[in-house]
Amino acid sequence: MGNEAHGELCGWHYATRHPIRLRWREGRITELEEAASPPPCDVWIAPTLFDLQINGYGDVDFQQDDLLVEDLLLAARQLRAAPGRFRKPIVG
């Protein structure tokens, strides 16, 4: 979807392998329907991949003993701009 506020994309559904059209507005998916014509062969539409453990981001190591709140917030703000979600790992 990129950084565009609205648009559409045609591609192949990752599970059914059927052609689909995805539309979004204001950064949110609004429609997902079967496409009338076949999309390009190399465009696949699938859910966001999710990494269960993110140890750092933007040159901030979440596992360092002296991690500052400001550094964690900086990395979290950068991650929010990326698609998907994240959780800080808890290491005991």
Secondary structure, DSSP 8 states (H G I E B T S, - for coil): -TT-SEEEEEEEETTT--EEEEEEETTEEEEEEE-SS---TT-EE------S---EETTEETT-TT--HHHHHHHHHHHHTSSS--------
